[in-house]
Amino acid sequence: MLSWVVTFLVIALIAGILGFGGIAGASIEIAKAIFFIAIILFLVSAVVGLARGRTRV
């Protein structure tokens, strides 16, 4: 998921340099949304992992 964020940020930077403001803005918003979804999924995964506890091998 974070690779998608980087991809959309690169698209936004290139579009911004070339003067396509609408495409750059849309790409930034998509990148933000995916980034926050990835952060939320990470936190949920961390909480579930802590709740389950570790097993010793």
mmCIF file of the N, C-alpha and C atoms, coordinates in Angstrom:
data_MODEL
# 
_entry.id   MODEL 
# 
loop_
_atom_site.group_PDB 
_atom_site.id 
_atom_site.type_symbol 
_atom_site.label_atom_id 
_atom_site.label_alt_id 
_atom_site.label_comp_id 
_atom_site.label_asym_id 
_atom_site.label_entity_id 
_atom_site.label_seq_id 
_atom_site.pdbx_PDB_ins_code 
_atom_site.Cartn_x 
_atom_site.Cartn_y 
_atom_site.Cartn_z 
_atom_site.occupancy 
_atom_site.B_iso_or_equiv 
_atom_site.pdbx_formal_charge 
_atom_site.auth_seq_id 
_atom_site.auth_comp_id 
_atom_site.auth_asym_id 
_atom_site.auth_atom_id 
_atom_site.pdbx_PDB_model_num 
ATOM 1   N N  . MET A 1 1  ? 0.815  -1.191  0.000   1.00 0.00 ? 1  MET A N  1 
ATOM 2   C CA . MET A 1 1  ? 0.000  0.000   0.000   1.00 0.00 ? 1  MET A CA 1 
ATOM 3   C C  . MET A 1 1  ? 0.860  1.257   0.000   1.00 0.00 ? 1  MET A C  1 
ATOM 4   N N  . LEU A 1 2  ? 1.939  1.208   0.735   1.00 0.00 ? 2  LEU A N  1 
ATOM 5   C CA . LEU A 1 2  ? 2.774  2.401   0.779   1.00 0.00 ? 2  LEU A CA 1 
ATOM 6   C C  . LEU A 1 2  ? 3.462  2.664   -0.559  1.00 0.00 ? 2  LEU A C  1 
ATOM 7   N N  . SER A 1 3  ? 3.638  1.619   -1.358  1.00 0.00 ? 3  SER A N  1 
ATOM 8   C CA . SER A 1 3  ? 4.195  1.852   -2.694  1.00 0.00 ? 3  SER A CA 1 
ATOM 9   C C  . SER A 1 3  ? 3.194  2.620   -3.560  1.00 0.00 ? 3  SER A C  1 
ATOM 10  N N  . TRP A 1 4  ? 1.899  2.403   -3.319  1.00 0.00 ? 4  TRP A N  1 
ATOM 11  C CA . TRP A 1 4  ? 0.879  3.178   -4.044  1.00 0.00 ? 4  TRP A CA 1 
ATOM 12  C C  . TRP A 1 4  ? 0.969  4.646   -3.663  1.00 0.00 ? 4  TRP A C  1 
ATOM 13  N N  . VAL A 1 5  ? 1.213  4.909   -2.369  1.00 0.00 ? 5  VAL A N  1 
ATOM 14  C CA . VAL A 1 5  ? 1.344  6.288   -1.905  1.00 0.00 ? 5  VAL A CA 1 
ATOM 15  C C  . VAL A 1 5  ? 2.498  6.971   -2.628  1.00 0.00 ? 5  VAL A C  1 
ATOM 16  N N  . VAL A 1 6  ? 3.627  6.282   -2.690  1.00 0.00 ? 6  VAL A N  1 
ATOM 17  C CA . VAL A 1 6  ? 4.793  6.856   -3.364  1.00 0.00 ? 6  VAL A CA 1 
ATOM 18  C C  . VAL A 1 6  ? 4.492  7.074   -4.847  1.00 0.00 ? 6  VAL A C  1 
ATOM 19  N N  . THR A 1 7  ? 3.809  6.134   -5.477  1.00 0.00 ? 7  THR A N  1 
ATOM 20  C CA . THR A 1 7  ? 3.459  6.270   -6.889  1.00 0.00 ? 7  THR A CA 1 
ATOM 21  C C  . THR A 1 7  ? 2.590  7.500   -7.126  1.00 0.00 ? 7  THR A C  1 
ATOM 22  N N  . PHE A 1 8  ? 1.557  7.678   -6.304  1.00 0.00 ? 8  PHE A N  1 
ATOM 23  C CA . PHE A 1 8  ? 0.682  8.835   -6.471  1.00 0.00 ? 8  PHE A CA 1 
ATOM 24  C C  . PHE A 1 8  ? 1.398  10.137  -6.157  1.00 0.00 ? 8  PHE A C  1 
ATOM 25  N N  . LEU A 1 9  ? 2.324  10.121  -5.210  1.00 0.00 ? 9  LEU A N  1 
ATOM 26  C CA . LEU A 1 9  ? 3.091  11.331  -4.925  1.00 0.00 ? 9  LEU A CA 1 
ATOM 27  C C  . LEU A 1 9  ? 3.993  11.699  -6.091  1.00 0.00 ? 9  LEU A C  1 
ATOM 28  N N  . VAL A 1 10 ? 4.601  10.707  -6.719  1.00 0.00 ? 10 VAL A N  1 
ATOM 29  C CA . VAL A 1 10 ? 5.441  10.982  -7.894  1.00 0.00 ? 10 VAL A CA 1 
ATOM 30  C C  . VAL A 1 10 ? 4.593  11.532  -9.034  1.00 0.00 ? 10 VAL A C  1 
ATOM 31  N N  . ILE A 1 11 ? 3.417  10.941  -9.244  1.00 0.00 ? 11 ILE A N  1 
ATOM 32  C CA . ILE A 1 11 ? 2.511  11.441  -10.280 1.00 0.00 ? 11 ILE A CA 1 
ATOM 33  C C  . ILE A 1 11 ? 2.128  12.887  -9.983  1.00 0.00 ? 11 ILE A C  1 
ATOM 34  N N  . ALA A 1 12 ? 1.848  13.187  -8.717  1.00 0.00 ? 12 ALA A N  1 
ATOM 35  C CA . ALA A 1 12 ? 1.480  14.547  -8.334  1.00 0.00 ? 12 ALA A CA 1 
ATOM 36  C C  . ALA A 1 12 ? 2.617  15.524  -8.575  1.00 0.00 ? 12 ALA A C  1 
ATOM 37  N N  . LEU A 1 13 ? 3.841  15.110  -8.240  1.00 0.00 ? 13 LEU A N  1 
ATOM 38  C CA . LEU A 1 13 ? 4.990  15.994  -8.456  1.00 0.00 ? 13 LEU A CA 1 
ATOM 39  C C  . LEU A 1 13 ? 5.213  16.278  -9.929  1.00 0.00 ? 13 LEU A C  1 
ATOM 40  N N  . ILE A 1 14 ? 5.144  15.237  -10.743 1.00 0.00 ? 14 ILE A N  1 
ATOM 41  C CA . ILE A 1 14 ? 5.339  15.415  -12.186 1.00 0.00 ? 14 ILE A CA 1 
ATOM 42  C C  . ILE A 1 14 ? 4.225  16.280  -12.770 1.00 0.00 ? 14 ILE A C  1 
ATOM 43  N N  . ALA A 1 15 ? 2.982  16.018  -12.360 1.00 0.00 ? 15 ALA A N  1 
ATOM 44  C CA . ALA A 1 15 ? 1.863  16.810  -12.865 1.00 0.00 ? 15 ALA A CA 1 
ATOM 45  C C  . ALA A 1 15 ? 1.975  18.266  -12.417 1.00 0.00 ? 15 ALA A C  1 
ATOM 46  N N  . GLY A 1 16 ? 2.429  18.482  -11.191 1.00 0.00 ? 16 GLY A N  1 
ATOM 47  C CA . GLY A 1 16 ? 2.603  19.841  -10.697 1.00 0.00 ? 16 GLY A CA 1 
ATOM 48  C C  . GLY A 1 16 ? 3.682  20.592  -11.451 1.00 0.00 ? 16 GLY A C  1 
ATOM 49  N N  . ILE A 1 17 ? 4.770  19.913  -11.769 1.00 0.00 ? 17 ILE A N  1 
ATOM 50  C CA . ILE A 1 17 ? 5.857  20.545  -12.523 1.00 0.00 ? 17 ILE A CA 1 
ATOM 51  C C  . ILE A 1 17 ? 5.401  20.902  -13.928 1.00 0.00 ? 17 ILE A C  1 
ATOM 52  N N  . LEU A 1 18 ? 4.599  20.024  -14.535 1.00 0.00 ? 18 LEU A N  1 
ATOM 53  C CA . LEU A 1 18 ? 4.135  20.258  -15.896 1.00 0.00 ? 18 LEU A CA 1 
ATOM 54  C C  . LEU A 1 18 ? 2.933  21.197  -15.965 1.00 0.00 ? 18 LEU A C  1 
ATOM 55  N N  . GLY A 1 19 ? 2.390  21.593  -14.811 1.00 0.00 ? 19 GLY A N  1 
ATOM 56  C CA . GLY A 1 19 ? 1.312  22.567  -14.794 1.00 0.00 ? 19 GLY A CA 1 
ATOM 57  C C  . GLY A 1 19 ? -0.087 21.990  -14.786 1.00 0.00 ? 19 GLY A C  1 
ATOM 58  N N  . PHE A 1 20 ? -0.221 20.717  -14.530 1.00 0.00 ? 20 PHE A N  1 
ATOM 59  C CA . PHE A 1 20 ? -1.550 20.098  -14.454 1.00 0.00 ? 20 PHE A CA 1 
ATOM 60  C C  . PHE A 1 20 ? -2.005 20.113  -12.997 1.00 0.00 ? 20 PHE A C  1 
ATOM 61  N N  . GLY A 1 21 ? -2.553 21.238  -12.560 1.00 0.00 ? 21 GLY A N  1 
ATOM 62  C CA . GLY A 1 21 ? -2.922 21.417  -11.160 1.00 0.00 ? 21 GLY A CA 1 
ATOM 63  C C  . GLY A 1 21 ? -4.010 20.471  -10.693 1.00 0.00 ? 21 GLY A C  1 
ATOM 64  N N  . GLY A 1 22 ? -5.006 20.209  -11.531 1.00 0.00 ? 22 GLY A N  1 
ATOM 65  C CA . GLY A 1 22 ? -6.109 19.336  -11.136 1.00 0.00 ? 22 GLY A CA 1 
ATOM 66  C C  . GLY A 1 22 ? -5.661 17.911  -10.907 1.00 0.00 ? 22 GLY A C  1 
ATOM 67  N N  . ILE A 1 23 ? -4.827 17.411  -11.794 1.00 0.00 ? 23 ILE A N  1 
ATOM 68  C CA . ILE A 1 23 ? -4.317 16.045  -11.662 1.00 0.00 ? 23 ILE A CA 1 
ATOM 69  C C  . ILE A 1 23 ? -3.407 15.948  -10.437 1.00 0.00 ? 23 ILE A C  1 
ATOM 70  N N  . ALA A 1 24 ? -2.595 16.977  -10.218 1.00 0.00 ? 24 ALA A N  1 
ATOM 71  C CA . ALA A 1 24 ? -1.693 16.973  -9.066  1.00 0.00 ? 24 ALA A CA 1 
ATOM 72  C C  . ALA A 1 24 ? -2.494 16.968  -7.767  1.00 0.00 ? 24 ALA A C  1 
ATOM 73  N N  . GLY A 1 25 ? -3.530 17.772  -7.697  1.00 0.00 ? 25 GLY A N  1 
ATOM 74  C CA . GLY A 1 25 ? -4.351 17.824  -6.491  1.00 0.00 ? 25 GLY A CA 1 
ATOM 75  C C  . GLY A 1 25 ? -5.059 16.512  -6.219  1.00 0.00 ? 25 GLY A C  1 
ATOM 76  N N  . ALA A 1 26 ? -5.596 15.925  -7.273  1.00 0.00 ? 26 ALA A N  1 
ATOM 77  C CA . ALA A 1 26 ? -6.292 14.650  -7.120  1.00 0.00 ? 26 ALA A CA 1 
ATOM 78  C C  . ALA A 1 26 ? -5.318 13.557  -6.677  1.00 0.00 ? 26 ALA A C  1 
ATOM 79  N N  . SER A 1 27 ? -4.127 13.538  -7.234  1.00 0.00 ? 27 SER A N  1 
ATOM 80  C CA . SER A 1 27 ? -3.135 12.525  -6.863  1.00 0.00 ? 27 SER A CA 1 
ATOM 81  C C  . SER A 1 27 ? -2.705 12.676  -5.408  1.00 0.00 ? 27 SER A C  1 
ATOM 82  N N  . ILE A 1 28 ? -2.565 13.915  -4.956  1.00 0.00 ? 28 ILE A N  1 
ATOM 83  C CA . ILE A 1 28 ? -2.201 14.153  -3.559  1.00 0.00 ? 28 ILE A CA 1 
ATOM 84  C C  . ILE A 1 28 ? -3.299 13.648  -2.634  1.00 0.00 ? 28 ILE A C  1 
ATOM 85  N N  . GLU A 1 29 ? -4.553 13.911  -2.987  1.00 0.00 ? 29 GLU A N  1 
ATOM 86  C CA . GLU A 1 29 ? -5.663 13.459  -2.136  1.00 0.00 ? 29 GLU A CA 1 
ATOM 87  C C  . GLU A 1 29 ? -5.734 11.934  -2.086  1.00 0.00 ? 29 GLU A C  1 
ATOM 88  N N  . ILE A 1 30 ? -5.520 11.281  -3.212  1.00 0.00 ? 30 ILE A N  1 
ATOM 89  C CA . ILE A 1 30 ? -5.522 9.813   -3.236  1.00 0.00 ? 30 ILE A CA 1 
ATOM 90  C C  . ILE A 1 30 ? -4.371 9.276   -2.394  1.00 0.00 ? 30 ILE A C  1 
ATOM 91  N N  . ALA A 1 31 ? -3.198 9.885   -2.519  1.00 0.00 ? 31 ALA A N  1 
ATOM 92  C CA . ALA A 1 31 ? -2.038 9.447   -1.738  1.00 0.00 ? 31 ALA A CA 1 
ATOM 93  C C  . ALA A 1 31 ? -2.299 9.609   -0.245  1.00 0.00 ? 31 ALA A C  1 
ATOM 94  N N  . LYS A 1 32 ? -2.916 10.723  0.155   1.00 0.00 ? 32 LYS A N  1 
ATOM 95  C CA . LYS A 1 32 ? -3.240 10.936  1.567   1.00 0.00 ? 32 LYS A CA 1 
ATOM 96  C C  . LYS A 1 32 ? -4.202 9.867   2.072   1.00 0.00 ? 32 LYS A C  1 
ATOM 97  N N  . ALA A 1 33 ? -5.229 9.587   1.305   1.00 0.00 ? 33 ALA A N  1 
ATOM 98  C CA . ALA A 1 33 ? -6.230 8.602   1.724   1.00 0.00 ? 33 ALA A CA 1 
ATOM 99  C C  . ALA A 1 33 ? -5.596 7.229   1.890   1.00 0.00 ? 33 ALA A C  1 
ATOM 100 N N  . ILE A 1 34 ? -4.796 6.812   0.925   1.00 0.00 ? 34 ILE A N  1 
ATOM 101 C CA . ILE A 1 34 ? -4.152 5.499   1.006   1.00 0.00 ? 34 ILE A CA 1 
ATOM 102 C C  . ILE A 1 34 ? -3.175 5.451   2.180   1.00 0.00 ? 34 ILE A C  1 
ATOM 103 N N  . PHE A 1 35 ? -2.465 6.546   2.425   1.00 0.00 ? 35 PHE A N  1 
ATOM 104 C CA . PHE A 1 35 ? -1.519 6.599   3.539   1.00 0.00 ? 35 PHE A CA 1 
ATOM 105 C C  . PHE A 1 35 ? -2.243 6.416   4.868   1.00 0.00 ? 35 PHE A C  1 
ATOM 106 N N  . PHE A 1 36 ? -3.351 7.116   5.051   1.00 0.00 ? 36 PHE A N  1 
ATOM 107 C CA . PHE A 1 36 ? -4.072 7.002   6.319   1.00 0.00 ? 36 PHE A CA 1 
ATOM 108 C C  . PHE A 1 36 ? -4.717 5.633   6.478   1.00 0.00 ? 36 PHE A C  1 
ATOM 109 N N  . ILE A 1 37 ? -5.175 5.036   5.399   1.00 0.00 ? 37 ILE A N  1 
ATOM 110 C CA . ILE A 1 37 ? -5.702 3.679   5.465   1.00 0.00 ? 37 ILE A CA 1 
ATOM 111 C C  . ILE A 1 37 ? -4.597 2.707   5.881   1.00 0.00 ? 37 ILE A C  1 
ATOM 112 N N  . ALA A 1 38 ? -3.400 2.883   5.332   1.00 0.00 ? 38 ALA A N  1 
ATOM 113 C CA . ALA A 1 38 ? -2.276 2.017   5.691   1.00 0.00 ? 38 ALA A CA 1 
ATOM 114 C C  . ALA A 1 38 ? -1.907 2.181   7.162   1.00 0.00 ? 38 ALA A C  1 
ATOM 115 N N  . ILE A 1 39 ? -1.929 3.411   7.668   1.00 0.00 ? 39 ILE A N  1 
ATOM 116 C CA . ILE A 1 39 ? -1.623 3.653   9.083   1.00 0.00 ? 39 ILE A CA 1 
ATOM 117 C C  . ILE A 1 39 ? -2.668 2.988   9.980   1.00 0.00 ? 39 ILE A C  1 
ATOM 118 N N  . ILE A 1 40 ? -3.946 3.113   9.627   1.00 0.00 ? 40 ILE A N  1 
ATOM 119 C CA . ILE A 1 40 ? -5.008 2.505   10.420  1.00 0.00 ? 40 ILE A CA 1 
ATOM 120 C C  . ILE A 1 40 ? -4.873 0.984   10.420  1.00 0.00 ? 40 ILE A C  1 
ATOM 121 N N  . LEU A 1 41 ? -4.601 0.393   9.253   1.00 0.00 ? 41 LEU A N  1 
ATOM 122 C CA . LEU A 1 41 ? -4.423 -1.055  9.188   1.00 0.00 ? 41 LEU A CA 1 
ATOM 123 C C  . LEU A 1 41 ? -3.225 -1.512  10.014  1.00 0.00 ? 41 LEU A C  1 
ATOM 124 N N  . PHE A 1 42 ? -2.151 -0.731  10.004  1.00 0.00 ? 42 PHE A N  1 
ATOM 125 C CA . PHE A 1 42 ? -0.983 -1.061  10.809  1.00 0.00 ? 42 PHE A CA 1 
ATOM 126 C C  . PHE A 1 42 ? -1.324 -1.036  12.294  1.00 0.00 ? 42 PHE A C  1 
ATOM 127 N N  . LEU A 1 43 ? -2.044 -0.008  12.736  1.00 0.00 ? 43 LEU A N  1 
ATOM 128 C CA . LEU A 1 43 ? -2.399 0.090   14.149  1.00 0.00 ? 43 LEU A CA 1 
ATOM 129 C C  . LEU A 1 43 ? -3.318 -1.048  14.579  1.00 0.00 ? 43 LEU A C  1 
ATOM 130 N N  . VAL A 1 44 ? -4.280 -1.396  13.731  1.00 0.00 ? 44 VAL A N  1 
ATOM 131 C CA . VAL A 1 44 ? -5.171 -2.514  14.043  1.00 0.00 ? 44 VAL A CA 1 
ATOM 132 C C  . VAL A 1 44 ? -4.367 -3.805  14.146  1.00 0.00 ? 44 VAL A C  1 
ATOM 133 N N  . SER A 1 45 ? -3.453 -4.004  13.230  1.00 0.00 ? 45 SER A N  1 
ATOM 134 C CA . SER A 1 45 ? -2.615 -5.195  13.247  1.00 0.00 ? 45 SER A CA 1 
ATOM 135 C C  . SER A 1 45 ? -1.745 -5.245  14.507  1.00 0.00 ? 45 SER A C  1 
ATOM 136 N N  . ALA A 1 46 ? -1.203 -4.104  14.905  1.00 0.00 ? 46 ALA A N  1 
ATOM 137 C CA . ALA A 1 46 ? -0.373 -4.057  16.102  1.00 0.00 ? 46 ALA A CA 1 
ATOM 138 C C  . ALA A 1 46 ? -1.195 -4.366  17.350  1.00 0.00 ? 46 ALA A C  1 
ATOM 139 N N  . VAL A 1 47 ? -2.394 -3.813  17.448  1.00 0.00 ? 47 VAL A N  1 
ATOM 140 C CA . VAL A 1 47 ? -3.243 -4.063  18.619  1.00 0.00 ? 47 VAL A CA 1 
ATOM 141 C C  . VAL A 1 47 ? -3.656 -5.526  18.678  1.00 0.00 ? 47 VAL A C  1 
ATOM 142 N N  . VAL A 1 48 ? -4.029 -6.102  17.550  1.00 0.00 ? 48 VAL A N  1 
ATOM 143 C CA . VAL A 1 48 ? -4.412 -7.512  17.527  1.00 0.00 ? 48 VAL A CA 1 
ATOM 144 C C  . VAL A 1 48 ? -3.225 -8.385  17.892  1.00 0.00 ? 48 VAL A C  1 
ATOM 145 N N  . GLY A 1 49 ? -2.058 -8.041  17.402  1.00 0.00 ? 49 GLY A N  1 
ATOM 146 C CA . GLY A 1 49 ? -0.861 -8.807  17.737  1.00 0.00 ? 49 GLY A CA 1 
ATOM 147 C C  . GLY A 1 49 ? -0.541 -8.751  19.219  1.00 0.00 ? 49 GLY A C  1 
ATOM 148 N N  . LEU A 1 50 ? -0.708 -7.572  19.830  1.00 0.00 ? 50 LEU A N  1 
ATOM 149 C CA . LEU A 1 50 ? -0.474 -7.463  21.268  1.00 0.00 ? 50 LEU A CA 1 
ATOM 150 C C  . LEU A 1 50 ? -1.535 -8.201  22.065  1.00 0.00 ? 50 LEU A C  1 
ATOM 151 N N  . ALA A 1 51 ? -2.766 -8.165  21.593  1.00 0.00 ? 51 ALA A N  1 
ATOM 152 C CA . ALA A 1 51 ? -3.848 -8.832  22.323  1.00 0.00 ? 51 ALA A CA 1 
ATOM 153 C C  . ALA A 1 51 ? -3.689 -10.355 22.293  1.00 0.00 ? 51 ALA A C  1 
ATOM 154 N N  . ARG A 1 52 ? -3.201 -10.889 21.199  1.00 0.00 ? 52 ARG A N  1 
ATOM 155 C CA . ARG A 1 52 ? -3.028 -12.339 21.090  1.00 0.00 ? 52 ARG A CA 1 
ATOM 156 C C  . ARG A 1 52 ? -1.829 -12.812 21.907  1.00 0.00 ? 52 ARG A C  1 
ATOM 157 N N  . GLY A 1 53 ? -0.868 -11.980 22.079  1.00 0.00 ? 53 GLY A N  1 
ATOM 158 C CA . GLY A 1 53 ? 0.327  -12.341 22.843  1.00 0.00 ? 53 GLY A CA 1 
ATOM 159 C C  . GLY A 1 53 ? 1.281  -13.165 21.998  1.00 0.00 ? 53 GLY A C  1 
ATOM 160 N N  . ARG A 1 54 ? 2.458  -13.372 22.562  1.00 0.00 ? 54 ARG A N  1 
ATOM 161 C CA . ARG A 1 54 ? 3.462  -14.156 21.852  1.00 0.00 ? 54 ARG A CA 1 
ATOM 162 C C  . ARG A 1 54 ? 3.508  -15.561 22.404  1.00 0.00 ? 54 ARG A C  1 
ATOM 163 N N  . THR A 1 55 ? 3.796  -16.484 21.529  1.00 0.00 ? 55 THR A N  1 
ATOM 164 C CA . THR A 1 55 ? 4.007  -17.865 21.965  1.00 0.00 ? 55 THR A CA 1 
ATOM 165 C C  . THR A 1 55 ? 5.504  -18.170 21.856  1.00 0.00 ? 55 THR A C  1 
ATOM 166 N N  . ARG A 1 56 ? 5.997  -18.894 22.830  1.00 0.00 ? 56 ARG A N  1 
ATOM 167 C CA . ARG A 1 56 ? 7.425  -19.224 22.804  1.00 0.00 ? 56 ARG A CA 1 
ATOM 168 C C  . ARG A 1 56 ? 7.635  -20.488 21.986  1.00 0.00 ? 56 ARG A C  1 
ATOM 169 N N  . VAL A 1 57 ? 8.685  -20.464 21.215  1.00 0.00 ? 57 VAL A N  1 
ATOM 170 C CA . VAL A 1 57 ? 8.986  -21.613 20.356  1.00 0.00 ? 57 VAL A CA 1 
ATOM 171 C C  . VAL A 1 57 ? 10.041 -22.462 21.016  1.00 0.00 ? 57 VAL A C  1 
# 
